[in-house]
Amino acid sequence: MLLPLEKVQEEAAVSTAVLEWTERQAAAGEVGGGGDSDSDEDGGAPAEEFVAHVAVPSQESIERAVLEQKKREMLEQYVSKEEAAAQEFAKAGAKRPRD
């Protein structure tokens, strides 16, 4: 029984508060500007938009790089240097010289 009456009163209070706020903003000369505008704190011209001129790697390329680094670290830890050199040589597609 109280909820419908309370809802009506709340809507009236909100609309009154919004009306008072817009009147205060109009008196201050800030109607339409709002708080989320791109203007300076001083009320000057809009701030320049920040544009980054750096290529941002994709999530997939980052994951691939991390995986390659982990593989190299594990190879260094568990494989001897001669075996690692032989594997790198094989990856390059060259044939191993015969003794």
N, C-alpha and C positions, 0 to 999 in steps of 0.2 A: 504494500500500500504506500509506503514511503518512497520506494525506489522511483516510480514514475514522477512524483512530485519533485524529488531531489534532482532527477535528470533535467527537468524543465528549468529549475532554478540554476543548475550548473551551466546549461547552455546560455541562459540569459546573462549570467555573470561573466562568462567567457566572451560573449559578444560585446558586452559593455567594456570589458578590459581592453579588447582589441580596438574598439572605437576610441577609447581614451588614449591608447598608445599611438594610433595613427594621427590623432589631433596634436599630440605632443611632438611627434616627428615632423608634422607639417609646420608647426610653429618654429621648430629649430631649422627648417629648410632641408630636411633629410628624407622626404617622402620619396619612395621608389628606390632609394639607395640601399636600404637594408643593412644589416650587419655583416653580410657575407660578400660585400662588393670588393672589387679589386683595386680600390683606391688606397692611397697612402693614409697613414694615421693623421696627417695634417689636413686631409680633405682635398688634396691636390689631384693631379692627373692620375689616371689609372696606372698601376705599377706594370712594368714590362713583364711579359710572360717568360718564365724560365724555360729554356730549351737546352737539353743536354745533347752535345754533339759527339757522343761516344756510343759505339755499337755495344749493345747489351747482349751477352751470349744467352742462348736459349737454355732451358732446364736440361734438355737432352744433351747438349754439348758439354755442359758442366758435369753431368753425371758420367759421360764418356771420359772426360779428362781425369776425374777423380778415380775412375776404375783403372785407367792406364797407369796412373801414379801408384796405386795400390799394387798393381801387378809388378811394376818395376821394383818396388820396395820388397815384395816377397821374393822376387828372383834374386835380388842382391842378398837377401837373408839366407835363402836355402840352396842356391845354386852357386857352384864355383865360378870364378871369373872366366876360365877357359870355356866352360860349358855355355855361359851366357854369351860370350863372343861368338861361339859356334852357332848358337840359336839366332843371334842378330844377323850373322852372315847368311844363314839359311833363309831368314825372312826377306833379305834383300834380293833373293832370287839368284844369287851367284852360286856357282858350283865350288865346292871345297877343293882346294889344290891337293893333289895326291902326293904322297911322300915318295 
